[in-house]
Structure formats: C-alpha cells, structure tokens
Amino acid sequence: MDALQQHMIDSYRAAQHGEPPPPPPGRHDRSVLRTVRDHYGRYRRRTWSARPDGRQSDGRS
C-alpha cells in the first residue's frame, strides 16, 4: 500500500468518526528537510570551529 492509498483510508475513517481528515502525504516534507538542513549546518559549524589541531575549517593554519 502506498502513501496515497493509506491517506484515502485514513480520510474515510476520519469521516466516519466525524474527525478532521489527516494532512495529505508530503505536505510537510519541505519544512522537515529545511529543519534537518539547518540543524546539520549548526552542528557542522559548531564541531568544525573547535578542531583540536587548531586549524580552521577551510584548511588554513
């Protein structure tokens, strides 16, 4: 079963119970990827800025 079929089943069940339907598949993909990118960038800057050998992250001494 793919994501679209699961979404259709979940929407049907929600309608039967009088609940709001779930968001469509892929709706939050961009925001999730943006968040991961931002967290990775902060992690990389933090770990590379404090290298034990004293070099800069761009290879300079």
N, C-alpha and C positions, 0 to 999 in steps of 0.2 A: 504494500500500500504506500503510495507516495503522499507527500505533504498536502497536496490539493484534495485528495480523497479523504484524508483524515480531517481536514478543515471542514469539508462538507458534512461529514458525520457529526463532528462536534457542533457545528451550526444547527443541524437538525435536532440534536439532543437539547441544546440550549433553548431552541424554540419550543420544544415540547414541555420544558420545565419553566418557561416564562422568564428565562435569563437572557442577558445580552449576549450576542454572538462573540466568539473569540476574534482577535485581530487576524487578518489574512496572513498566510505564511510569507515570510520575507519582509514584513513591514518594518521591522526594527534592525534589519541587517546593517544598514549604513551606520546607524548610531553605535551599534556594538563594535563594528570594525574601527570606527573613529576612536572609541574609548580604548580599545586594545592598542591601537597605534600610539595614542597619547601616553598611556601607561608605560609602554615599551620605550618610548622616547625619553620619558623622565628617568626610567630605570637605567637606560644606557648612559645618559648624561651623568647621572649620579655615580655609577660604577666606574666609568671611564675617566671621570675628572679626578678621582682619588686613586690613581695607579700606584702601586708600591714602589716601582722603579723610578718614579719622579718624572717620567716622560709625559708629554701632553698627548691627548687622544689622536692628534693628527700626525704623530711621529716625530715631532721636534723634541729636542732635549732641554 
